[in-house]
Amino acid sequence: MTNDSFTVFPAMDLRGGKVVRLAQGDPQRQTTYSDEPLHWAERWKSEGAEWLHMVNLDGAFGEDTHRNLDALERLLPLGLKIELGGGIRDRASIRQLLELGLERVFLGTAAVQDSALIEWAVAAYGPVRIAADIGASAGKVRIKGWQESTGFSVLQLGQMLRRQGLEWCVLTDVSRDGTCVGIDLTSAMELQSATGLRVVASGGVSRLEQVRSARLAGLAGIIIGRALYDGNLSLRDCMTSVSI
């Protein structure tokens, strides 16, 4: 739901066509919630979601993605606005997904390694439909499904991406992701303030107060995953909390 430019994104990570969550991005620490993504997408829509934040984990890990893309196509008729990331590293992939009907794609590894691709994508589709996905641990950006570290700090990469014309960015604290220990609100605020990017906070959301705090801090949105699937947070309650 969007309220005063703040969006609550329910997350849906796909691996082998199934809805899963990973702890700290570790493919060996996977919890599988369903083999039918449509069930969860329908539920989030029924609770008021307008957007769905999806990650193609097979793509991020360089594995076969056809089952995830088949699942994605079954979700499109629901009418949710869908943004997707994970393994999108060339022009053909960007073009295919946006022409399929996605609202936005976000780039992680390519955002670090291929500045020419970023510039082409922004020129071709505009900054509303292209976003960056920054996953970081101990202040350093990670790529390739968060399995490799880089020499970039979050702020260095954010400033570079803003110069290349990007406006939207997801910031995930890898050490918190899938753990429900709470978000790193400070880092998200610093990135938005220092770069002018519209930052969506992700990783470790566990309480309603964190959703409210992200909105009051002026962030662009928040992504919620495991806390919803485990039933520790109600998406409907999250939507209501940011509309007050």
Summary of the structure (lengths in Angstrom):
residues: 244
radius of gyration: 16.1
end to end distance: 12.7
largest distance: 43.3
contacts: 865
relative contact order: 0.16
helix: 39%
strand: 31%
